[in-house]
């Protein structure tokens, strides 16, 4: 795997983990390996979508366990898989 791809993955993981120091570290590395702000933003947006899907999936499960009928729409195609974004 090339270095730019590794850094993009790390940026997405840092975003998903809410780790500001991690994101700052890998943001510097991203710029150093020549990634554009647009490429960085795309990685952040993808990670945010996955993170949102996971959050909504657990909210749906909690509602189900509590006998509530409220269901939150997931940002991905749930028909493709039992779990969101997987």
N, C-alpha and C positions, 0 to 999 in steps of 0.2 A: 504494500500500500504506500502511495506517495505521501510526502510530508504534508502537503496542502490538505489532502483528504483527512489525514489524522487530526490536523488542527481543527478542521470544520467539525469533525465528530466531537472533539473535546469541547468546542464552543457550545454545541448543542447539549452535551451532557452537563456542562456547567450551568446552562440556562435551566435545564430540567431540574437540577439539584438546588437551584436558587443560591448558588455559590458565587458571590460577587468577587472574592479574591481569585477564584479559579477563572472566572470569565475575564477579568482584567489581565491575568497572566496570559491566557491563550489569545486574547485580543491583540496583545503586543506581538505574540508569535505569528498570528495571522497576518498582520501588517508586514512583519519581517520576511515572510515567505511569499509576499506579493499578492495576497488575497485582497480583493476590492471590498469597499464598504457594502456594495450590493451583494456580493457573494456571502459576506458575513451575515448580512440581514436575512438572506434566504435561509441560511442554516438556523438562525435564531427563530424565524417564523415557523419552520418545520418542527423544531423542537417544541415550540409553544403549542402547536396544534396537537402533537402527541401528548404533551403534558395536560392540556385541556381535556382531551379524550379520556385519559386515565382518571382525572378528577371527576368528570361527569359519570363515568362508569361506576365509581365507588358511591357517588351520591345516589345513583339509581339502585344499587344493591342495598344501601341503607334504607331507602324508601321502601323497597320490597320487604326487607326484614321487619320494618315497622308497620307493615300492612297498609302503606299509603299507595295510592294509585298514580301519584305524580311521577312522570318520567322525563328526564332531561335528554334532549336530542344530542347524539354524539356527532363530532365533526368528521366522521369517516363513514365508510360503507360497512355497516354492521352485518349486512348480508354475506359479505365475503369471509367473515371470520366470527367466531364467538367473542373474541376479545377485540377491543378497539385498536385500530392502527396496527394490527398484527397479521 
